[in-house]
Amino acid sequence: MINFAVNYSTNSSGMSAAINLKDHLQHPTFALIGSIADAEGLETYVIGGYVRDLLMYRKKEHYDIDIVTVGSGIGLAKAVAAAIHPKLAVTVYKNFGTAMFRDKGVDFEFVGTRKESYRLDSRKPIVEGGTLVDDQNRRDFTMNTLAICLNKDRYGEVIDPFDGLNDLESKLIRTPLDPHITFSDDPLRMMRAIRFASQLNFRIEEQTFAAIATQADRITIVSKERITEELNKIILSDKPSVGFKLLESSGLLKIILPEIQNLKGRESVNGIYHKDNFYHTLEVVDRICQNTDNLWLRWSALLHDVAKPVTKRFSPTLGWTFHAHNFVGEKMIPKMFDRLKLPLNEKMKFVQKMVLLHMRPIVLSEEEVTDSAVRRLLFDAGDDIDDLMTLCEADITSKNEEKVTRFLANFQLVREKLKEIEEKDAVRNFQPPVTGELIMEIFGLQPCKEVGLIKSAIKEAILDGEIHNNYEEAYAFMMKKSKELGLTPMKD
């Protein structure tokens, strides 16, 4: 993973720098920052995630680059921005002593080296000036303490006081200081450790993970927005099950997502067990991640069986049942989204729809696929039908490979039928050929029950295949239905 040419040197603090990355600092702003820092007599470094990702050859679409200087970060940011362009906007956060600007599509954030102390009831630090080592001490993990000097005489030199290079090589997440202190000071770091483990496929060092388990209750002082931000990053990782298993075993999951924690376990009656819906859910999430980057479809996979614990029943004749768990799950989602500060808009409604409908295609794949059933599925799913099918295919999990193969083959038949029916009958996002306004005009009605009955009857006739989805047949059906209701059209 790390194979840059070794260039041993000694920095001004006497620390050994194992490698020099001057040939890998491609962004031209780095050299400019270094020259201005030299002119102002400031030790200056690029630090944190950018350095970590550079060493891992990890490419991202957008980078935030952290610059730390032994002096005024705000002053240095303003000087660099002015040198790039006199009108380049600099955003200053005086309370935090930071400033940032964007150059060539990259956000640069500047801060002076500092040390921090914390109160037990807050993750907001008390900040005072400090050295580079003080600044590295305050960071979350050794892999994020790595700093690269930007001053000309030491340009590209890596400062690694906590053996972060070896931890990167070993794929190890470890705190620079006592992990109990690190996590007590800022409990969000527990979520970040697990998120990095899921994103990077790293393992959390044993004592570090033990401290997360010990400090798990401290997560309650962190805002829901910050927790959810980390949850979303776990869900967007290549294999979210890694993160959710760590959340569960650390004790964090039962605090932040008790509904998912409650899925865990297998209950037995008369020696009859149901499957562990926690591990099933994680398998579904991992499977869907192979086919979509859609965050809300991935959330749908995580929540598709969320109501199984509350709908679970045992019947001597049927065994374990989870009747209506899709309906109950749909109703649980708004409360969960509100608690987690997730959006209460069309994104939430999309997840609700996926949870509500996730069993429908599976039923179709088990039975003979009728045109009527396919029309109704298209009508209910609308433009989300492809996402629904992706979710349902991910939901086919079994240790019986023959069973999985059979179900997936049946699903292909359902997909073909969906395409065929949609091309023929156009019921996706169905709009009635005969409107309520037209019904009222023809029969001289005000809004009333009879108008609704006729509209509903036309829709059902189309979905059942009794008539085609066109104006002529719908009009004729309306006239027939109106006679049954005792309605007479107005005379011309």
ZAKENU-142554 format. One record per residue (C-alpha): residue in three letters; y, x, z. Coordinates in steps of 0.05 Angstrom, whole numbers, padded with zeros to 5 digits, always signed. Each point is the difference from the previous one (the first is absolute). Layout:
N
ALAYXZ ...
//
This chain:
492
MET+00000+00000+00000 ILE+00050+00055+00019 ASN-00004+00060-00046 PHE+00070+00028-00007 ALA+00004+00076-00002 VAL+00005+00028+00070 ASN+00065+00037+00013 TYR+00004+00021+00072 SER+00069+00010+00028 THR+00036-00006+00066 ASN+00057-00047+00011 SER+00061+00011+00044 SER-00035-00033+00058 GLY-00058+00048-00004 MET-00048-00054-00025 SER-00052+00017-00052 ALA+00008-00039-00065 ALA-00067-00001-00036 ILE+00023-00022-00070 ASN+00062-00001-00042 LEU+00013-00060-00045 LYS+00064+00022-00036 ASP-00033-00010-00068 HIS-00019-00072+00018 LEU+00069-00025+00022 GLN+00015-00030-00068 HIS+00058-00047+00017 PRO+00065+00037-00018 THR+00035-00030+00061 PHE-00041+00045+00046 ALA+00033+00064-00026 LEU+00069-00033+00005 ILE-00013-00021+00072 GLY-00022+00071+00016 SER+00062+00032-00030 ILE+00048-00047+00036 ALA-00039+00010+00065 ASP+00007+00076-00009 ALA+00074-00006-00012 GLU+00008-00040+00065 GLY-00047+00044+00040 LEU-00052-00054+00012 GLU-00075+00008+00006 THR-00027-00056-00044 TYR-00069-00027-00016 VAL-00037-00054-00037 ILE-00049-00030+00049 GLY-00051-00056+00010 GLY-00036-00044-00050 TYR+00027+00033-00062 VAL-00028+00067+00022 ARG-00067-00031+00019 ASP-00007-00035-00067 LEU+00022+00062-00038 LEU-00056+00040+00033 MET-00050-00056-00015 TYR+00022-00007-00073 ARG+00012-00073+00019 LYS+00046-00032-00050 LYS+00041-00062+00015 GLU+00046-00042-00043 HIS+00058+00007+00049 TYR+00015+00052+00051 ASP+00043+00002+00062 ILE+00015+00073+00015 ASP+00020+00019+00070 ILE+00047+00059+00008 VAL+00010+00029+00070 THR+00054+00051+00017 VAL+00019+00038+00063 GLY+00069-00032+00001 SER+00033-00063-00027 GLY-00046-00038-00047 ILE+00057-00048-00017 GLY+00047+00057-00019 LEU-00053+00034-00043 ALA-00017-00065-00035 LYS+00073-00012-00018 ALA+00009+00071-00025 VAL-00062-00003-00044 ALA+00017-00068-00028 ALA+00071+00022-00018 ALA-00029+00061-00037 ILE-00047-00045-00040 HIS+00055-00050-00019 PRO+00067-00015+00034 LYS-00015-00074+00000 LEU-00073+00003+00023 ALA-00005-00050+00057 VAL-00023+00024+00068 THR-00026-00049+00052 VAL+00014+00023+00071 TYR-00036-00024+00063 LYS+00043+00028+00055 ASN-00042-00029+00057 PHE-00060+00040-00026 GLY+00038+00060-00025 THR-00030-00008-00069 ALA+00027-00008-00071 MET-00033-00013-00067 PHE+00013-00003-00074 ARG-00040-00009-00064 ASP-00004+00054-00053 LYS-00043-00004-00063 GLY-00040-00058+00027 VAL-00015+00033+00067 ASP+00028-00019+00068 PHE+00022+00060+00042 GLU+00010-00012+00074 PHE+00035+00054+00042 VAL-00003+00008+00075 GLY+00017+00055+00049 THR-00056+00031+00040 ARG-00009-00037+00065 LYS-00043-00014+00060 GLU-00016-00068+00028 SER-00019-00034+00065 TYR-00023-00072+00010 ARG+00003-00057+00050 LEU-00064-00037+00015 ASP+00027-00067-00025 SER+00026+00024-00067 ARG-00020+00041-00061 LYS+00073+00017-00013 PRO+00010+00072+00021 ILE+00056+00034+00039 VAL+00020+00054-00049 GLU+00034+00068+00010 GLY+00008+00062-00043 GLY-00057+00049-00003 THR-00034+00055-00038 LEU-00048-00005-00059 VAL-00058+00006+00048 ASP+00029-00056+00042 ASP+00004-00042-00063 GLN-00072+00015-00019 ASN-00023-00015+00071 ARG+00027-00071-00005 ARG-00039-00018-00064 ASP-00062-00043-00001 PHE-00056+00043-00030 THR-00011+00073-00014 MET-00005-00013-00075 ASN+00071-00029+00003 THR+00030+00058+00039 LEU-00005+00048-00059 ALA+00068+00024-00023 ILE+00021+00040-00062 CYS+00063+00044+00006 LEU+00054-00012-00053 ASN+00044+00060+00019 LYS+00002+00052-00055 ASP-00030+00059+00038 ARG-00059-00042+00024 TYR-00003-00052-00056 GLY-00068-00034-00003 GLU-00026+00029+00066 VAL-00044-00048+00038 ILE+00011-00008+00075 ASP-00064-00023+00034 PRO+00002+00005+00076 PHE-00055-00051+00013 ASP-00054+00023-00050 GLY+00015-00059-00044 LEU-00025+00037-00062 ASN-00070+00006+00030 ASP+00002-00073+00021 LEU+00018-00020-00072 GLU-00058+00043-00025 SER-00046-00032+00051 LYS+00026-00070-00015 LEU+00018-00008+00074 ILE+00053-00043+00032 ARG+00024+00032+00065 THR+00064-00004+00041 PRO+00042+00063+00011 LEU+00006-00013+00074 ASP-00042-00038+00052 PRO-00020-00063-00038 HIS+00011-00044+00061 ILE+00072+00022+00002 THR+00009-00006-00076 PHE-00027-00072-00001 SER+00034-00022+00064 ASP+00067+00025-00026 ASP-00008-00038-00066 PRO-00060-00047-00003 LEU+00011-00014-00074 ARG-00031+00069-00011 MET-00067-00030+00019 MET+00005-00046-00060 ARG+00024+00058-00043 ALA-00061+00042+00020 ILE-00047-00055-00022 ARG+00040-00014-00063 PHE-00004+00074-00020 ALA-00075+00000+00014 SER-00008-00059-00047 GLN+00048+00025-00054 LEU-00022+00073-00001 ASN-00073-00008+00021 PHE+00013+00046+00060 ARG-00032-00003+00068 ILE+00038-00007+00065 GLU-00013+00058+00048 GLU-00042-00023+00060 GLN+00052+00009+00055 THR+00053-00030-00044 PHE-00041-00062-00012 ALA-00019-00005+00074 ALA+00074-00001+00016 ILE+00011-00058-00049 ALA-00053-00040+00036 THR+00033+00016+00067 GLN+00070-00017-00024 ALA-00018-00060-00043 ASP+00038-00050+00044 ARG+00065+00039-00013 ILE+00001-00028-00071 THR+00031-00063+00029 ILE+00068+00034+00005 VAL+00001+00013-00075 SER+00034-00051-00045 LYS-00045-00046-00040 GLU+00034+00022-00064 ARG-00019+00074+00010 ILE-00072-00018+00019 THR-00007-00044-00062 GLU+00029+00055-00044 GLU-00057+00045+00022 LEU-00051-00056-00007 ASN+00023-00011-00072 LYS-00009+00074-00015 ILE-00071-00002+00028 ILE-00015-00061-00042 LEU+00028+00035-00061 SER-00043+00062+00010 ASP-00061+00013-00043 LYS-00049-00019+00055 PRO+00034-00043+00054 SER-00064-00007+00040 VAL+00011+00071+00026 GLY+00065-00021+00032 PHE-00025-00067+00026 LYS-00062+00030+00033 LEU+00046+00050+00035 LEU+00047-00055+00021 GLU-00059-00039+00029 SER-00033+00058+00037 SER+00067+00024+00029 GLY+00017-00069+00029 LEU+00062-00009-00043 LEU-00030-00054-00044 LYS-00010-00050+00056 ILE+00074+00007+00017 ILE+00031-00004-00069 LEU-00051-00041-00039 PRO-00045-00036+00050 GLU-00023-00049-00054 ILE-00034+00057-00037 GLN-00027+00030+00064 ASN-00032-00067+00015 LEU-00042+00004-00063 LYS-00041+00057+00030 GLY-00069-00013+00028 ARG-00065-00036-00014 GLU-00020-00058+00044 SER-00073-00022+00006 VAL-00032-00067+00015 ASN-00076-00004+00001 GLY-00002+00068-00032 ILE+00043-00023-00059 TYR+00061+00044-00012 HIS+00061-00009-00045 LYS+00028+00060-00036 ASP+00056+00042+00031 ASN+00061-00029-00034 PHE+00044+00059+00019 TYR-00040+00050-00040 HIS-00011-00050-00055 THR+00076-00010-00005 LEU+00012+00075-00003 GLU-00052+00006-00056 VAL+00036-00055-00038 VAL+00067+00035+00009 ASP-00028+00067-00025 ARG-00032-00034-00059 ILE+00063-00037-00021 CYS+00040+00065+00004 GLN-00041+00027-00058 ASN+00030-00054-00044 THR+00071-00014+00024 ASP+00061+00033+00031 ASN+00030-00069+00017 LEU+00017+00004+00074 TRP-00003-00075+00009 LEU-00068-00007-00034 ARG-00025+00055+00046 TRP+00028-00039+00060 SER-00037-00060-00027 ALA-00065+00039+00001 LEU+00014+00022+00072 LEU+00014-00072+00022 HIS-00049-00039-00043 ASP-00049-00012+00057 VAL+00051+00003+00057 ALA-00019-00070+00026 LYS-00075+00013+00005 PRO+00002+00014+00075 VAL+00033-00067+00015 THR-00044-00040-00048 LYS-00066+00032+00018 ARG-00055-00049+00020 PHE-00076+00005+00007 SER-00044-00056-00026 PRO-00076-00001+00013 THR-00010-00023-00071 LEU+00054+00039-00038 GLY+00007+00062+00043 TRP+00070+00030+00006 THR+00055-00037-00037 PHE+00075+00011-00009 HIS+00019-00067-00030 ALA+00072-00006-00024 HIS+00018+00072+00019 ASN+00040+00004-00065 PHE+00043-00061+00020 VAL+00009+00024+00071 GLY+00015+00071-00024 GLU+00055-00025-00046 LYS+00034-00034+00059 MET-00005+00062+00044 ILE+00037+00045-00049 PRO+00073-00023+00011 LYS-00005+00014+00075 MET-00030+00069-00013 PHE+00052+00018-00053 ASP+00056-00023+00046 ARG-00026+00042+00058 LEU-00008+00062-00045 LYS+00068-00011-00032 LEU-00033-00005-00068 PRO+00038-00042-00053 LEU-00003-00075+00010 ASN+00010-00014-00074 GLU-00040-00004-00064 LYS-00039+00062+00021 MET-00026-00036+00062 LYS-00015-00062-00042 PHE-00039+00043-00049 VAL-00043+00027+00058 GLN-00010-00071+00026 LYS-00023-00023-00069 MET-00049+00057-00007 VAL-00030-00014+00069 LEU-00004-00074-00014 LEU-00034+00007-00068 HIS-00042+00062+00011 MET-00066-00039+00005 ARG+00010-00043-00062 PRO-00021+00049-00054 ILE-00059+00022+00043 VAL-00025-00072+00003 LEU+00008-00004-00076 SER-00041+00063-00008 GLU-00056-00029+00041 GLU-00004-00066-00037 GLU+00003-00024-00072 VAL+00071+00012-00024 THR+00028-00068-00023 ASP+00063-00007-00041 SER+00028-00047+00053 ALA-00009+00051+00056 VAL+00032+00055-00042 ARG+00059-00044-00018 ARG+00012-00016+00073 LEU-00003+00074+00019 LEU+00050+00017-00055 PHE+00045-00057+00023 ASP-00001+00023+00073 ALA+00005+00075-00013 GLY+00050-00001-00057 ASP+00025+00069-00021 ASP-00035+00031+00060 ILE-00069-00014-00028 ASP-00013+00072-00021 ASP+00019+00026+00070 LEU-00045-00053+00031 MET-00058+00022-00043 THR+00013+00073+00019 LEU-00002-00019+00074 CYS-00063-00041-00007 GLU-00037+00055-00037 ALA+00019+00049+00055 ASP-00028-00051+00050 ILE-00070+00007-00028 THR-00031+00048+00050 SER-00073+00007+00015 LYS-00051+00054+00013 ASN-00042-00036-00051 GLU+00021+00032-00066 GLU-00037-00051-00042 LYS+00040-00056+00034 VAL+00066+00035-00013 THR-00018+00013-00072 ARG-00019-00073-00010 PHE+00064-00026+00032 LEU+00044+00046-00041 ALA-00035-00022-00064 ASN+00013-00072+00020 PHE+00072+00017+00013 GLN+00006+00026-00071 LEU-00024-00068-00024 VAL+00054-00033+00043 ARG+00053+00046-00030 GLU-00022-00017-00071 LYS+00001-00074+00017 LEU+00069+00006+00030 LYS+00026+00032-00064 GLU-00034-00052-00044 ILE+00026-00060+00040 GLU+00070+00028+00005 GLU+00004+00011-00076 LYS-00026-00070-00012 ASP+00032-00042+00054 ALA+00061+00039+00024 VAL-00005-00022+00073 ARG+00026+00065+00032 ASN+00066-00020+00034 PHE-00014-00071-00023 GLN+00060-00044-00017 PRO-00017-00074-00013 PRO+00009-00022-00073 VAL+00028-00066+00027 THR+00054+00008+00053 GLY+00017-00045+00059 GLU+00068-00013-00032 LEU-00033-00026-00063 ILE-00047-00045+00040 MET+00059-00030+00037 GLU+00039-00010-00065 ILE-00058-00034-00036 PHE-00017-00047+00057 GLY+00070-00010+00029 LEU-00020+00029+00067 GLN+00037+00036+00055 PRO-00037+00058+00035 CYS-00061-00033+00032 LYS-00074+00007+00016 GLU-00021-00026-00069 VAL+00036+00057-00036 GLY-00038+00051+00043 LEU-00066-00035-00012 ILE+00009+00002-00076 LYS+00022+00074+00000 SER-00060+00018+00044 ALA-00048-00039-00043 ILE+00024+00035-00063 LYS-00008+00068+00033 GLU-00070-00016+00025 ALA-00020-00026-00069 ILE+00022+00065-00033 LEU-00034+00043+00053 ASP-00064-00040-00007 GLY+00002+00006-00075 GLU+00006-00075-00011 ILE+00062+00012-00043 HIS+00031+00062-00031 ASN+00064+00031+00026 ASN+00048-00031-00051 TYR+00053-00053-00002 GLU-00036-00050-00045 GLU-00064-00005+00042 ALA+00039+00002+00065 TYR+00045-00057-00024 ALA-00059-00043-00020 PHE-00033+00014+00067 MET+00064-00019+00036 MET+00002-00068-00035 LYS-00073-00013+00019 LYS+00012+00020+00073 SER+00064-00042+00004 LYS-00040-00063-00019 GLU-00048+00014+00057 LEU+00060+00003+00047 GLY+00030-00064-00028 LEU+00060+00033-00032 THR+00032-00024-00065 PRO+00042+00044-00044 MET+00073-00019-00011 LYS+00016-00036-00065 ASP+00042+00037-00052 
//
